[in-house]
């Protein structure tokens, strides 16, 4: 499944899921909510490194949903005083699914393997 194939499902998981977490945090008087966002909210790099002034131009429903979760986190902070932080993870291209397909989860084993390979090549 890709977000392009099923945008409503991605919205349900990410946006509605985030609203559920934010509401539950308010109800339970939680100190801070950490939002797992994604660099996909930016996607179109105008310059590097990314910063907070970068345009938010997602090119997929997934990226748009992650942008929405960040906005809801910000709004809940401003409207309800709930402390929130959004961490923007980078995604890996998964060659076996094609260059246009991206996986959300950052795979520690893939990262570790790449670091080991770089050390071996050095």
Phi and psi restraints in degrees (range 20) as a CNS / XPLOR table:
assign (resid 1 and name C) (resid 2 and name N)
       (resid 2 and name CA) (resid 2 and name C) 1.0 -117.3 20.0 2
assign (resid 2 and name N) (resid 2 and name CA)
       (resid 2 and name C) (resid 3 and name N) 1.0 162.3 20.0 2
assign (resid 2 and name C) (resid 3 and name N)
       (resid 3 and name CA) (resid 3 and name C) 1.0 -66.7 20.0 2
assign (resid 3 and name N) (resid 3 and name CA)
       (resid 3 and name C) (resid 4 and name N) 1.0 -26.5 20.0 2
assign (resid 3 and name C) (resid 4 and name N)
       (resid 4 and name CA) (resid 4 and name C) 1.0 -69.7 20.0 2
assign (resid 4 and name N) (resid 4 and name CA)
       (resid 4 and name C) (resid 5 and name N) 1.0 -35.1 20.0 2
assign (resid 4 and name C) (resid 5 and name N)
       (resid 5 and name CA) (resid 5 and name C) 1.0 -72.2 20.0 2
assign (resid 5 and name N) (resid 5 and name CA)
       (resid 5 and name C) (resid 6 and name N) 1.0 -37.8 20.0 2
assign (resid 5 and name C) (resid 6 and name N)
       (resid 6 and name CA) (resid 6 and name C) 1.0 -137.6 20.0 2
assign (resid 6 and name N) (resid 6 and name CA)
       (resid 6 and name C) (resid 7 and name N) 1.0 68.7 20.0 2
assign (resid 6 and name C) (resid 7 and name N)
       (resid 7 and name CA) (resid 7 and name C) 1.0 -62.2 20.0 2
assign (resid 7 and name N) (resid 7 and name CA)
       (resid 7 and name C) (resid 8 and name N) 1.0 -33.7 20.0 2
assign (resid 7 and name C) (resid 8 and name N)
       (resid 8 and name CA) (resid 8 and name C) 1.0 -67.3 20.0 2
assign (resid 8 and name N) (resid 8 and name CA)
       (resid 8 and name C) (resid 9 and name N) 1.0 -37.7 20.0 2
assign (resid 8 and name C) (resid 9 and name N)
       (resid 9 and name CA) (resid 9 and name C) 1.0 -66.3 20.0 2
assign (resid 9 and name N) (resid 9 and name CA)
       (resid 9 and name C) (resid 10 and name N) 1.0 -42.5 20.0 2
assign (resid 9 and name C) (resid 10 and name N)
       (resid 10 and name CA) (resid 10 and name C) 1.0 -63.7 20.0 2
assign (resid 10 and name N) (resid 10 and name CA)
       (resid 10 and name C) (resid 11 and name N) 1.0 -41.1 20.0 2
assign (resid 10 and name C) (resid 11 and name N)
       (resid 11 and name CA) (resid 11 and name C) 1.0 -62.6 20.0 2
assign (resid 11 and name N) (resid 11 and name CA)
       (resid 11 and name C) (resid 12 and name N) 1.0 -42.3 20.0 2
assign (resid 11 and name C) (resid 12 and name N)
       (resid 12 and name CA) (resid 12 and name C) 1.0 -60.8 20.0 2
assign (resid 12 and name N) (resid 12 and name CA)
       (resid 12 and name C) (resid 13 and name N) 1.0 -48.4 20.0 2
assign (resid 12 and name C) (resid 13 and name N)
       (resid 13 and name CA) (resid 13 and name C) 1.0 -64.0 20.0 2
assign (resid 13 and name N) (resid 13 and name CA)
       (resid 13 and name C) (resid 14 and name N) 1.0 -50.0 20.0 2
assign (resid 13 and name C) (resid 14 and name N)
       (resid 14 and name CA) (resid 14 and name C) 1.0 -83.2 20.0 2
assign (resid 14 and name N) (resid 14 and name CA)
       (resid 14 and name C) (resid 15 and name N) 1.0 -55.9 20.0 2
assign (resid 14 and name C) (resid 15 and name N)
       (resid 15 and name CA) (resid 15 and name C) 1.0 -75.5 20.0 2
assign (resid 15 and name N) (resid 15 and name CA)
       (resid 15 and name C) (resid 16 and name N) 1.0 -53.9 20.0 2
assign (resid 15 and name C) (resid 16 and name N)
       (resid 16 and name CA) (resid 16 and name C) 1.0 -64.6 20.0 2
assign (resid 16 and name N) (resid 16 and name CA)
       (resid 16 and name C) (resid 17 and name N) 1.0 -36.3 20.0 2
assign (resid 16 and name C) (resid 17 and name N)
       (resid 17 and name CA) (resid 17 and name C) 1.0 -62.1 20.0 2
assign (resid 17 and name N) (resid 17 and name CA)
       (resid 17 and name C) (resid 18 and name N) 1.0 -42.1 20.0 2
assign (resid 17 and name C) (resid 18 and name N)
       (resid 18 and name CA) (resid 18 and name C) 1.0 -65.0 20.0 2
assign (resid 18 and name N) (resid 18 and name CA)
       (resid 18 and name C) (resid 19 and name N) 1.0 -41.2 20.0 2
assign (resid 18 and name C) (resid 19 and name N)
       (resid 19 and name CA) (resid 19 and name C) 1.0 -61.8 20.0 2
assign (resid 19 and name N) (resid 19 and name CA)
       (resid 19 and name C) (resid 20 and name N) 1.0 -39.4 20.0 2
assign (resid 19 and name C) (resid 20 and name N)
       (resid 20 and name CA) (resid 20 and name C) 1.0 -61.3 20.0 2
assign (resid 20 and name N) (resid 20 and name CA)
       (resid 20 and name C) (resid 21 and name N) 1.0 -43.4 20.0 2
assign (resid 20 and name C) (resid 21 and name N)
       (resid 21 and name CA) (resid 21 and name C) 1.0 -65.1 20.0 2
assign (resid 21 and name N) (resid 21 and name CA)
       (resid 21 and name C) (resid 22 and name N) 1.0 -45.5 20.0 2
assign (resid 21 and name C) (resid 22 and name N)
       (resid 22 and name CA) (resid 22 and name C) 1.0 -62.7 20.0 2
assign (resid 22 and name N) (resid 22 and name CA)
       (resid 22 and name C) (resid 23 and name N) 1.0 -44.0 20.0 2
assign (resid 22 and name C) (resid 23 and name N)
       (resid 23 and name CA) (resid 23 and name C) 1.0 -64.5 20.0 2
assign (resid 23 and name N) (resid 23 and name CA)
       (resid 23 and name C) (resid 24 and name N) 1.0 -42.8 20.0 2
assign (resid 23 and name C) (resid 24 and name N)
       (resid 24 and name CA) (resid 24 and name C) 1.0 -63.7 20.0 2
assign (resid 24 and name N) (resid 24 and name CA)
       (resid 24 and name C) (resid 25 and name N) 1.0 -38.5 20.0 2
assign (resid 24 and name C) (resid 25 and name N)
       (resid 25 and name CA) (resid 25 and name C) 1.0 -64.0 20.0 2
assign (resid 25 and name N) (resid 25 and name CA)
       (resid 25 and name C) (resid 26 and name N) 1.0 -41.7 20.0 2
assign (resid 25 and name C) (resid 26 and name N)
       (resid 26 and name CA) (resid 26 and name C) 1.0 -62.8 20.0 2
assign (resid 26 and name N) (resid 26 and name CA)
       (resid 26 and name C) (resid 27 and name N) 1.0 -46.1 20.0 2
assign (resid 26 and name C) (resid 27 and name N)
       (resid 27 and name CA) (resid 27 and name C) 1.0 -63.1 20.0 2
assign (resid 27 and name N) (resid 27 and name CA)
       (resid 27 and name C) (resid 28 and name N) 1.0 -34.8 20.0 2
assign (resid 27 and name C) (resid 28 and name N)
       (resid 28 and name CA) (resid 28 and name C) 1.0 -94.4 20.0 2
assign (resid 28 and name N) (resid 28 and name CA)
       (resid 28 and name C) (resid 29 and name N) 1.0 3.5 20.0 2
assign (resid 28 and name C) (resid 29 and name N)
       (resid 29 and name CA) (resid 29 and name C) 1.0 56.4 20.0 2
assign (resid 29 and name N) (resid 29 and name CA)
       (resid 29 and name C) (resid 30 and name N) 1.0 45.8 20.0 2
assign (resid 29 and name C) (resid 30 and name N)
       (resid 30 and name CA) (resid 30 and name C) 1.0 -74.4 20.0 2
assign (resid 30 and name N) (resid 30 and name CA)
       (resid 30 and name C) (resid 31 and name N) 1.0 143.4 20.0 2
assign (resid 30 and name C) (resid 31 and name N)
       (resid 31 and name CA) (resid 31 and name C) 1.0 -72.0 20.0 2
assign (resid 31 and name N) (resid 31 and name CA)
       (resid 31 and name C) (resid 32 and name N) 1.0 -42.2 20.0 2
assign (resid 31 and name C) (resid 32 and name N)
       (resid 32 and name CA) (resid 32 and name C) 1.0 -152.1 20.0 2
assign (resid 32 and name N) (resid 32 and name CA)
       (resid 32 and name C) (resid 33 and name N) 1.0 143.6 20.0 2
assign (resid 32 and name C) (resid 33 and name N)
       (resid 33 and name CA) (resid 33 and name C) 1.0 -110.3 20.0 2
assign (resid 33 and name N) (resid 33 and name CA)
       (resid 33 and name C) (resid 34 and name N) 1.0 130.5 20.0 2
assign (resid 33 and name C) (resid 34 and name N)
       (resid 34 and name CA) (resid 34 and name C) 1.0 -104.0 20.0 2
assign (resid 34 and name N) (resid 34 and name CA)
       (resid 34 and name C) (resid 35 and name N) 1.0 120.6 20.0 2
assign (resid 34 and name C) (resid 35 and name N)
       (resid 35 and name CA) (resid 35 and name C) 1.0 -96.9 20.0 2
assign (resid 35 and name N) (resid 35 and name CA)
       (resid 35 and name C) (resid 36 and name N) 1.0 124.9 20.0 2
assign (resid 35 and name C) (resid 36 and name N)
       (resid 36 and name CA) (resid 36 and name C) 1.0 -85.2 20.0 2
assign (resid 36 and name N) (resid 36 and name CA)
       (resid 36 and name C) (resid 37 and name N) 1.0 96.3 20.0 2
assign (resid 36 and name C) (resid 37 and name N)
       (resid 37 and name CA) (resid 37 and name C) 1.0 -96.3 20.0 2
assign (resid 37 and name N) (resid 37 and name CA)
       (resid 37 and name C) (resid 38 and name N) 1.0 -159.0 20.0 2
assign (resid 37 and name C) (resid 38 and name N)
       (resid 38 and name CA) (resid 38 and name C) 1.0 -155.1 20.0 2
assign (resid 38 and name N) (resid 38 and name CA)
       (resid 38 and name C) (resid 39 and name N) 1.0 149.5 20.0 2
assign (resid 38 and name C) (resid 39 and name N)
       (resid 39 and name CA) (resid 39 and name C) 1.0 -66.7 20.0 2
assign (resid 39 and name N) (resid 39 and name CA)
       (resid 39 and name C) (resid 40 and name N) 1.0 -12.9 20.0 2
assign (resid 39 and name C) (resid 40 and name N)
       (resid 40 and name CA) (resid 40 and name C) 1.0 -61.2 20.0 2
assign (resid 40 and name N) (resid 40 and name CA)
       (resid 40 and name C) (resid 41 and name N) 1.0 -16.8 20.0 2
assign (resid 40 and name C) (resid 41 and name N)
       (resid 41 and name CA) (resid 41 and name C) 1.0 -66.3 20.0 2
assign (resid 41 and name N) (resid 41 and name CA)
       (resid 41 and name C) (resid 42 and name N) 1.0 -21.9 20.0 2
assign (resid 41 and name C) (resid 42 and name N)
       (resid 42 and name CA) (resid 42 and name C) 1.0 -99.0 20.0 2
assign (resid 42 and name N) (resid 42 and name CA)
       (resid 42 and name C) (resid 43 and name N) 1.0 -54.5 20.0 2
assign (resid 42 and name C) (resid 43 and name N)
       (resid 43 and name CA) (resid 43 and name C) 1.0 51.6 20.0 2
assign (resid 43 and name N) (resid 43 and name CA)
       (resid 43 and name C) (resid 44 and name N) 1.0 -53.9 20.0 2
assign (resid 43 and name C) (resid 44 and name N)
       (resid 44 and name CA) (resid 44 and name C) 1.0 -86.8 20.0 2
assign (resid 44 and name N) (resid 44 and name CA)
       (resid 44 and name C) (resid 45 and name N) 1.0 92.9 20.0 2
assign (resid 44 and name C) (resid 45 and name N)
       (resid 45 and name CA) (resid 45 and name C) 1.0 -69.6 20.0 2
assign (resid 45 and name N) (resid 45 and name CA)
       (resid 45 and name C) (resid 46 and name N) 1.0 124.9 20.0 2
assign (resid 45 and name C) (resid 46 and name N)
       (resid 46 and name CA) (resid 46 and name C) 1.0 -92.9 20.0 2
assign (resid 46 and name N) (resid 46 and name CA)
       (resid 46 and name C) (resid 47 and name N) 1.0 -27.8 20.0 2
assign (resid 46 and name C) (resid 47 and name N)
       (resid 47 and name CA) (resid 47 and name C) 1.0 -164.4 20.0 2
assign (resid 47 and name N) (resid 47 and name CA)
       (resid 47 and name C) (resid 48 and name N) 1.0 165.2 20.0 2
assign (resid 47 and name C) (resid 48 and name N)
       (resid 48 and name CA) (resid 48 and name C) 1.0 -125.3 20.0 2
assign (resid 48 and name N) (resid 48 and name CA)
       (resid 48 and name C) (resid 49 and name N) 1.0 149.5 20.0 2
assign (resid 48 and name C) (resid 49 and name N)
       (resid 49 and name CA) (resid 49 and name C) 1.0 -76.1 20.0 2
assign (resid 49 and name N) (resid 49 and name CA)
       (resid 49 and name C) (resid 50 and name N) 1.0 161.9 20.0 2
assign (resid 49 and name C) (resid 50 and name N)
       (resid 50 and name CA) (resid 50 and name C) 1.0 -60.7 20.0 2
assign (resid 50 and name N) (resid 50 and name CA)
       (resid 50 and name C) (resid 51 and name N) 1.0 147.8 20.0 2
assign (resid 50 and name C) (resid 51 and name N)
       (resid 51 and name CA) (resid 51 and name C) 1.0 -144.3 20.0 2
assign (resid 51 and name N) (resid 51 and name CA)
       (resid 51 and name C) (resid 52 and name N) 1.0 -178.6 20.0 2
assign (resid 51 and name C) (resid 52 and name N)
       (resid 52 and name CA) (resid 52 and name C) 1.0 -70.2 20.0 2
assign (resid 52 and name N) (resid 52 and name CA)
       (resid 52 and name C) (resid 53 and name N) 1.0 -16.4 20.0 2
assign (resid 52 and name C) (resid 53 and name N)
       (resid 53 and name CA) (resid 53 and name C) 1.0 -87.4 20.0 2
assign (resid 53 and name N) (resid 53 and name CA)
       (resid 53 and name C) (resid 54 and name N) 1.0 -4.9 20.0 2
assign (resid 53 and name C) (resid 54 and name N)
       (resid 54 and name CA) (resid 54 and name C) 1.0 -63.0 20.0 2
assign (resid 54 and name N) (resid 54 and name CA)
       (resid 54 and name C) (resid 55 and name N) 1.0 140.6 20.0 2
assign (resid 54 and name C) (resid 55 and name N)
       (resid 55 and name CA) (resid 55 and name C) 1.0 -64.1 20.0 2
assign (resid 55 and name N) (resid 55 and name CA)
       (resid 55 and name C) (resid 56 and name N) 1.0 141.7 20.0 2
assign (resid 55 and name C) (resid 56 and name N)
       (resid 56 and name CA) (resid 56 and name C) 1.0 -97.7 20.0 2
assign (resid 56 and name N) (resid 56 and name CA)
       (resid 56 and name C) (resid 57 and name N) 1.0 102.2 20.0 2
assign (resid 56 and name C) (resid 57 and name N)
       (resid 57 and name CA) (resid 57 and name C) 1.0 -129.8 20.0 2
assign (resid 57 and name N) (resid 57 and name CA)
       (resid 57 and name C) (resid 58 and name N) 1.0 68.3 20.0 2
assign (resid 57 and name C) (resid 58 and name N)
       (resid 58 and name CA) (resid 58 and name C) 1.0 -61.7 20.0 2
assign (resid 58 and name N) (resid 58 and name CA)
       (resid 58 and name C) (resid 59 and name N) 1.0 148.4 20.0 2
assign (resid 58 and name C) (resid 59 and name N)
       (resid 59 and name CA) (resid 59 and name C) 1.0 -115.0 20.0 2
assign (resid 59 and name N) (resid 59 and name CA)
       (resid 59 and name C) (resid 60 and name N) 1.0 12.7 20.0 2
assign (resid 59 and name C) (resid 60 and name N)
       (resid 60 and name CA) (resid 60 and name C) 1.0 -145.4 20.0 2
assign (resid 60 and name N) (resid 60 and name CA)
       (resid 60 and name C) (resid 61 and name N) 1.0 159.5 20.0 2
assign (resid 60 and name C) (resid 61 and name N)
       (resid 61 and name CA) (resid 61 and name C) 1.0 -58.9 20.0 2
assign (resid 61 and name N) (resid 61 and name CA)
       (resid 61 and name C) (resid 62 and name N) 1.0 -33.9 20.0 2
assign (resid 61 and name C) (resid 62 and name N)
       (resid 62 and name CA) (resid 62 and name C) 1.0 -59.9 20.0 2
assign (resid 62 and name N) (resid 62 and name CA)
       (resid 62 and name C) (resid 63 and name N) 1.0 -50.4 20.0 2
assign (resid 62 and name C) (resid 63 and name N)
       (resid 63 and name CA) (resid 63 and name C) 1.0 -61.1 20.0 2
assign (resid 63 and name N) (resid 63 and name CA)
       (resid 63 and name C) (resid 64 and name N) 1.0 -40.9 20.0 2
assign (resid 63 and name C) (resid 64 and name N)
       (resid 64 and name CA) (resid 64 and name C) 1.0 -63.7 20.0 2
assign (resid 64 and name N) (resid 64 and name CA)
       (resid 64 and name C) (resid 65 and name N) 1.0 -38.2 20.0 2
assign (resid 64 and name C) (resid 65 and name N)
       (resid 65 and name CA) (resid 65 and name C) 1.0 -68.4 20.0 2
assign (resid 65 and name N) (resid 65 and name CA)
       (resid 65 and name C) (resid 66 and name N) 1.0 -35.5 20.0 2
assign (resid 65 and name C) (resid 66 and name N)
       (resid 66 and name CA) (resid 66 and name C) 1.0 -70.1 20.0 2
assign (resid 66 and name N) (resid 66 and name CA)
       (resid 66 and name C) (resid 67 and name N) 1.0 -36.8 20.0 2
assign (resid 66 and name C) (resid 67 and name N)
       (resid 67 and name CA) (resid 67 and name C) 1.0 -61.7 20.0 2
assign (resid 67 and name N) (resid 67 and name CA)
       (resid 67 and name C) (resid 68 and name N) 1.0 -42.0 20.0 2
assign (resid 67 and name C) (resid 68 and name N)
       (resid 68 and name CA) (resid 68 and name C) 1.0 -62.5 20.0 2
assign (resid 68 and name N) (resid 68 and name CA)
       (resid 68 and name C) (resid 69 and name N) 1.0 -39.8 20.0 2
assign (resid 68 and name C) (resid 69 and name N)
       (resid 69 and name CA) (resid 69 and name C) 1.0 -64.0 20.0 2
assign (resid 69 and name N) (resid 69 and name CA)
       (resid 69 and name C) (resid 70 and name N) 1.0 -37.6 20.0 2
assign (resid 69 and name C) (resid 70 and name N)
       (resid 70 and name CA) (resid 70 and name C) 1.0 -65.8 20.0 2
assign (resid 70 and name N) (resid 70 and name CA)
       (resid 70 and name C) (resid 71 and name N) 1.0 -40.3 20.0 2
assign (resid 70 and name C) (resid 71 and name N)
       (resid 71 and name CA) (resid 71 and name C) 1.0 -66.1 20.0 2
assign (resid 71 and name N) (resid 71 and name CA)
       (resid 71 and name C) (resid 72 and name N) 1.0 -41.1 20.0 2
assign (resid 71 and name C) (resid 72 and name N)
       (resid 72 and name CA) (resid 72 and name C) 1.0 -64.0 20.0 2
assign (resid 72 and name N) (resid 72 and name CA)
       (resid 72 and name C) (resid 73 and name N) 1.0 -39.7 20.0 2
assign (resid 72 and name C) (resid 73 and name N)
       (resid 73 and name CA) (resid 73 and name C) 1.0 -60.5 20.0 2
assign (resid 73 and name N) (resid 73 and name CA)
       (resid 73 and name C) (resid 74 and name N) 1.0 -43.0 20.0 2
assign (resid 73 and name C) (resid 74 and name N)
       (resid 74 and name CA) (resid 74 and name C) 1.0 -64.0 20.0 2
assign (resid 74 and name N) (resid 74 and name CA)
       (resid 74 and name C) (resid 75 and name N) 1.0 -45.3 20.0 2
assign (resid 74 and name C) (resid 75 and name N)
       (resid 75 and name CA) (resid 75 and name C) 1.0 -63.6 20.0 2
assign (resid 75 and name N) (resid 75 and name CA)
       (resid 75 and name C) (resid 76 and name N) 1.0 -42.1 20.0 2
assign (resid 75 and name C) (resid 76 and name N)
       (resid 76 and name CA) (resid 76 and name C) 1.0 -65.5 20.0 2
assign (resid 76 and name N) (resid 76 and name CA)
       (resid 76 and name C) (resid 77 and name N) 1.0 -31.3 20.0 2
assign (resid 76 and name C) (resid 77 and name N)
       (resid 77 and name CA) (resid 77 and name C) 1.0 -66.8 20.0 2
assign (resid 77 and name N) (resid 77 and name CA)
       (resid 77 and name C) (resid 78 and name N) 1.0 -48.6 20.0 2
assign (resid 77 and name C) (resid 78 and name N)
       (resid 78 and name CA) (resid 78 and name C) 1.0 -71.3 20.0 2
assign (resid 78 and name N) (resid 78 and name CA)
       (resid 78 and name C) (resid 79 and name N) 1.0 -41.8 20.0 2
assign (resid 78 and name C) (resid 79 and name N)
       (resid 79 and name CA) (resid 79 and name C) 1.0 -80.7 20.0 2
assign (resid 79 and name N) (resid 79 and name CA)
       (resid 79 and name C) (resid 80 and name N) 1.0 -35.5 20.0 2
assign (resid 79 and name C) (resid 80 and name N)
       (resid 80 and name CA) (resid 80 and name C) 1.0 -119.2 20.0 2
assign (resid 80 and name N) (resid 80 and name CA)
       (resid 80 and name C) (resid 81 and name N) 1.0 -3.7 20.0 2
assign (resid 80 and name C) (resid 81 and name N)
       (resid 81 and name CA) (resid 81 and name C) 1.0 74.3 20.0 2
assign (resid 81 and name N) (resid 81 and name CA)
       (resid 81 and name C) (resid 82 and name N) 1.0 15.3 20.0 2
assign (resid 81 and name C) (resid 82 and name N)
       (resid 82 and name CA) (resid 82 and name C) 1.0 -78.4 20.0 2
assign (resid 82 and name N) (resid 82 and name CA)
       (resid 82 and name C) (resid 83 and name N) 1.0 120.8 20.0 2
assign (resid 82 and name C) (resid 83 and name N)
       (resid 83 and name CA) (resid 83 and name C) 1.0 -69.9 20.0 2
assign (resid 83 and name N) (resid 83 and name CA)
       (resid 83 and name C) (resid 84 and name N) 1.0 128.1 20.0 2
assign (resid 83 and name C) (resid 84 and name N)
       (resid 84 and name CA) (resid 84 and name C) 1.0 -136.1 20.0 2
assign (resid 84 and name N) (resid 84 and name CA)
       (resid 84 and name C) (resid 85 and name N) 1.0 153.5 20.0 2
assign (resid 84 and name C) (resid 85 and name N)
       (resid 85 and name CA) (resid 85 and name C) 1.0 -142.5 20.0 2
assign (resid 85 and name N) (resid 85 and name CA)
       (resid 85 and name C) (resid 86 and name N) 1.0 140.9 20.0 2
assign (resid 85 and name C) (resid 86 and name N)
       (resid 86 and name CA) (resid 86 and name C) 1.0 -114.4 20.0 2
assign (resid 86 and name N) (resid 86 and name CA)
       (resid 86 and name C) (resid 87 and name N) 1.0 125.5 20.0 2
assign (resid 86 and name C) (resid 87 and name N)
       (resid 87 and name CA) (resid 87 and name C) 1.0 -102.2 20.0 2
assign (resid 87 and name N) (resid 87 and name CA)
       (resid 87 and name C) (resid 88 and name N) 1.0 129.2 20.0 2
assign (resid 87 and name C) (resid 88 and name N)
       (resid 88 and name CA) (resid 88 and name C) 1.0 -102.1 20.0 2
assign (resid 88 and name N) (resid 88 and name CA)
       (resid 88 and name C) (resid 89 and name N) 1.0 105.5 20.0 2
assign (resid 88 and name C) (resid 89 and name N)
       (resid 89 and name CA) (resid 89 and name C) 1.0 -86.4 20.0 2
assign (resid 89 and name N) (resid 89 and name CA)
       (resid 89 and name C) (resid 90 and name N) 1.0 148.5 20.0 2
assign (resid 89 and name C) (resid 90 and name N)
       (resid 90 and name CA) (resid 90 and name C) 1.0 -89.1 20.0 2
assign (resid 90 and name N) (resid 90 and name CA)
       (resid 90 and name C) (resid 91 and name N) 1.0 150.8 20.0 2
assign (resid 90 and name C) (resid 91 and name N)
       (resid 91 and name CA) (resid 91 and name C) 1.0 -105.5 20.0 2
assign (resid 91 and name N) (resid 91 and name CA)
       (resid 91 and name C) (resid 92 and name N) 1.0 156.7 20.0 2
assign (resid 91 and name C) (resid 92 and name N)
       (resid 92 and name CA) (resid 92 and name C) 1.0 -95.7 20.0 2
assign (resid 92 and name N) (resid 92 and name CA)
       (resid 92 and name C) (resid 93 and name N) 1.0 141.0 20.0 2
assign (resid 92 and name C) (resid 93 and name N)
       (resid 93 and name CA) (resid 93 and name C) 1.0 -75.8 20.0 2
assign (resid 93 and name N) (resid 93 and name CA)
       (resid 93 and name C) (resid 94 and name N) 1.0 136.7 20.0 2
assign (resid 93 and name C) (resid 94 and name N)
       (resid 94 and name CA) (resid 94 and name C) 1.0 -109.1 20.0 2
assign (resid 94 and name N) (resid 94 and name CA)
       (resid 94 and name C) (resid 95 and name N) 1.0 97.3 20.0 2
assign (resid 94 and name C) (resid 95 and name N)
       (resid 95 and name CA) (resid 95 and name C) 1.0 -56.9 20.0 2
assign (resid 95 and name N) (resid 95 and name CA)
       (resid 95 and name C) (resid 96 and name N) 1.0 -34.9 20.0 2
assign (resid 95 and name C) (resid 96 and name N)
       (resid 96 and name CA) (resid 96 and name C) 1.0 -66.6 20.0 2
assign (resid 96 and name N) (resid 96 and name CA)
       (resid 96 and name C) (resid 97 and name N) 1.0 -15.2 20.0 2
assign (resid 96 and name C) (resid 97 and name N)
       (resid 97 and name CA) (resid 97 and name C) 1.0 -105.7 20.0 2
assign (resid 97 and name N) (resid 97 and name CA)
       (resid 97 and name C) (resid 98 and name N) 1.0 -0.4 20.0 2
assign (resid 97 and name C) (resid 98 and name N)
       (resid 98 and name CA) (resid 98 and name C) 1.0 100.6 20.0 2
assign (resid 98 and name N) (resid 98 and name CA)
       (resid 98 and name C) (resid 99 and name N) 1.0 151.2 20.0 2
assign (resid 98 and name C) (resid 99 and name N)
       (resid 99 and name CA) (resid 99 and name C) 1.0 -63.7 20.0 2
assign (resid 99 and name N) (resid 99 and name CA)
       (resid 99 and name C) (resid 100 and name N) 1.0 -24.6 20.0 2
assign (resid 99 and name C) (resid 100 and name N)
       (resid 100 and name CA) (resid 100 and name C) 1.0 -81.8 20.0 2
assign (resid 100 and name N) (resid 100 and name CA)
       (resid 100 and name C) (resid 101 and name N) 1.0 -10.2 20.0 2
assign (resid 100 and name C) (resid 101 and name N)
       (resid 101 and name CA) (resid 101 and name C) 1.0 -94.5 20.0 2
assign (resid 101 and name N) (resid 101 and name CA)
       (resid 101 and name C) (resid 102 and name N) 1.0 133.1 20.0 2
assign (resid 101 and name C) (resid 102 and name N)
       (resid 102 and name CA) (resid 102 and name C) 1.0 -123.8 20.0 2
assign (resid 102 and name N) (resid 102 and name CA)
       (resid 102 and name C) (resid 103 and name N) 1.0 145.9 20.0 2
assign (resid 102 and name C) (resid 103 and name N)
       (resid 103 and name CA) (resid 103 and name C) 1.0 -103.9 20.0 2
assign (resid 103 and name N) (resid 103 and name CA)
       (resid 103 and name C) (resid 104 and name N) 1.0 137.6 20.0 2
assign (resid 103 and name C) (resid 104 and name N)
       (resid 104 and name CA) (resid 104 and name C) 1.0 -71.5 20.0 2
assign (resid 104 and name N) (resid 104 and name CA)
       (resid 104 and name C) (resid 105 and name N) 1.0 -48.1 20.0 2
assign (resid 104 and name C) (resid 105 and name N)
       (resid 105 and name CA) (resid 105 and name C) 1.0 -67.6 20.0 2
assign (resid 105 and name N) (resid 105 and name CA)
       (resid 105 and name C) (resid 106 and name N) 1.0 133.8 20.0 2
assign (resid 105 and name C) (resid 106 and name N)
       (resid 106 and name CA) (resid 106 and name C) 1.0 -82.6 20.0 2
assign (resid 106 and name N) (resid 106 and name CA)
       (resid 106 and name C) (resid 107 and name N) 1.0 121.4 20.0 2
assign (resid 106 and name C) (resid 107 and name N)
       (resid 107 and name CA) (resid 107 and name C) 1.0 -91.7 20.0 2
assign (resid 107 and name N) (resid 107 and name CA)
       (resid 107 and name C) (resid 108 and name N) 1.0 110.7 20.0 2
assign (resid 107 and name C) (resid 108 and name N)
       (resid 108 and name CA) (resid 108 and name C) 1.0 -57.9 20.0 2
assign (resid 108 and name N) (resid 108 and name CA)
       (resid 108 and name C) (resid 109 and name N) 1.0 -37.6 20.0 2
assign (resid 108 and name C) (resid 109 and name N)
       (resid 109 and name CA) (resid 109 and name C) 1.0 -67.0 20.0 2
assign (resid 109 and name N) (resid 109 and name CA)
       (resid 109 and name C) (resid 110 and name N) 1.0 -34.1 20.0 2
assign (resid 109 and name C) (resid 110 and name N)
       (resid 110 and name CA) (resid 110 and name C) 1.0 -70.1 20.0 2
assign (resid 110 and name N) (resid 110 and name CA)
       (resid 110 and name C) (resid 111 and name N) 1.0 -42.5 20.0 2
assign (resid 110 and name C) (resid 111 and name N)
       (resid 111 and name CA) (resid 111 and name C) 1.0 -63.6 20.0 2
assign (resid 111 and name N) (resid 111 and name CA)
       (resid 111 and name C) (resid 112 and name N) 1.0 -47.3 20.0 2
assign (resid 111 and name C) (resid 112 and name N)
       (resid 112 and name CA) (resid 112 and name C) 1.0 -60.4 20.0 2
assign (resid 112 and name N) (resid 112 and name CA)
       (resid 112 and name C) (resid 113 and name N) 1.0 -42.9 20.0 2
assign (resid 112 and name C) (resid 113 and name N)
       (resid 113 and name CA) (resid 113 and name C) 1.0 -61.1 20.0 2
assign (resid 113 and name N) (resid 113 and name CA)
       (resid 113 and name C) (resid 114 and name N) 1.0 -40.3 20.0 2
assign (resid 113 and name C) (resid 114 and name N)
       (resid 114 and name CA) (resid 114 and name C) 1.0 -66.1 20.0 2
assign (resid 114 and name N) (resid 114 and name CA)
       (resid 114 and name C) (resid 115 and name N) 1.0 -41.3 20.0 2
assign (resid 114 and name C) (resid 115 and name N)
       (resid 115 and name CA) (resid 115 and name C) 1.0 -64.1 20.0 2
assign (resid 115 and name N) (resid 115 and name CA)
       (resid 115 and name C) (resid 116 and name N) 1.0 -42.5 20.0 2
assign (resid 115 and name C) (resid 116 and name N)
       (resid 116 and name CA) (resid 116 and name C) 1.0 -61.6 20.0 2
assign (resid 116 and name N) (resid 116 and name CA)
       (resid 116 and name C) (resid 117 and name N) 1.0 -41.3 20.0 2
assign (resid 116 and name C) (resid 117 and name N)
       (resid 117 and name CA) (resid 117 and name C) 1.0 -64.1 20.0 2
assign (resid 117 and name N) (resid 117 and name CA)
       (resid 117 and name C) (resid 118 and name N) 1.0 -41.4 20.0 2
assign (resid 117 and name C) (resid 118 and name N)
       (resid 118 and name CA) (resid 118 and name C) 1.0 -62.3 20.0 2
assign (resid 118 and name N) (resid 118 and name CA)
       (resid 118 and name C) (resid 119 and name N) 1.0 -41.3 20.0 2
assign (resid 118 and name C) (resid 119 and name N)
       (resid 119 and name CA) (resid 119 and name C) 1.0 -64.4 20.0 2
assign (resid 119 and name N) (resid 119 and name CA)
       (resid 119 and name C) (resid 120 and name N) 1.0 -40.8 20.0 2
assign (resid 119 and name C) (resid 120 and name N)
       (resid 120 and name CA) (resid 120 and name C) 1.0 -66.8 20.0 2
assign (resid 120 and name N) (resid 120 and name CA)
       (resid 120 and name C) (resid 121 and name N) 1.0 -34.3 20.0 2
assign (resid 120 and name C) (resid 121 and name N)
       (resid 121 and name CA) (resid 121 and name C) 1.0 -75.2 20.0 2
assign (resid 121 and name N) (resid 121 and name CA)
       (resid 121 and name C) (resid 122 and name N) 1.0 -21.8 20.0 2
